Amino acid sequence: MQQHLTVNDKLALVVAAEKKFKAQSAKAQEKLAEAEALLSKLTKAERERLAKLAAQEEDADQANSQAAARALVWDFRSRRNCNQICT
């Protein structure tokens, strides 16, 4: 059974979505303000240490992604070769 929405139904959905978005945005702004306040209290050395840690995490994520991609390519090639040989 297909449900048809009226203009008022669609408008109500838009209003509800807008309300949800505004609440999420306000929460994100609060968290950003908290983070900025914390960062402003850090010393230069602490900021540099955190930046270095963030860079190390990013490098590790990149390495993991590349390893996963290589594994998928290897798996794909292995299956393709098997299909060529086995069939």
Summary of the structure (lengths in Angstrom):
residues: 87
radius of gyration: 25.1
end to end distance: 45.9
largest distance: 66.3
contacts: 157
relative contact order: 0.04
helix: 90%
strand: 0%
